[in-house]
């Protein structure tokens, strides 16, 4: 397992140790439990952790953030590590994943993170995580479905930030009507390309009316 790229140590010196521990947990515990596929282990830094860190620059200060379909904690845990001012709720429906997330949060001492088991569209999740500033997601569902799940959890003027692949522009055009139906507006594609990632990260940014 390779250490963090030097840029992480330079730009996030306080967070670097926790990012490394999280990487090692993904590469071992999460891989063994089937939460991360074994093929992903060699590229955890570049493909998973660091592109999630890149999203941090889009977050307003002291924001309440809900990461839906959090899975192994991406992007929620890297965001919590590099932005301790954020209050982050990880929403995941699978028991084995929420068990892992709770273990990681405790091991890393992330006091700004809450793990919530449930579906994003459920009343239970809305009761706990509703009226948030930002909703994040990564490789969870098509944009229209994400809008249906995410936008009701946002306060008016809050933002839904969906991490997507190269086809982001096509997805925005295809699901524009659904985004509008669920209260979204001004959908735009934001490209984040800090020095510590080789490939840019594409974010669909949608504001709630």
C-alpha angles and dihedrals in degrees: 000000000000122000122246115288111264092250090067091056091049099045100032106027095156094046098042096088093051092046089053092049090049090050091051091049091052091047093051118017098028092044094050091049093049095246091119119033115243091237090062096057097084091053102039094119100048102032102034120013105035097043087054090050087054091064090064092083090064094057120100117231117278092001125166106235129191118197107200121203087013095176107174091001101277120177096356101066098046088048091051091050098051096034109043089169090071122091104218131191117194110209116197130154101204116089095213091054096046088049090054093045092052090051093050093047090052095044093050094043094234102172091173094064131087123187115215123186113213146076118290092234095052125108090233092060092044090053092056104030104028123121093033126160097228136017117198132190138171127198092338109123145326115297096255092055091045090053090052091052101035109039096060089057093056129090116236107285093019122133135239111209113192119185110220143167131253093294094069096119092053091049092051091052094044096050100034093115093052092048089053092046092058095046104269126139142175096027110192138169115239120195115207115194113164121173095261097063125070095207126039121253117232119214128187104215116198125175122212117236 
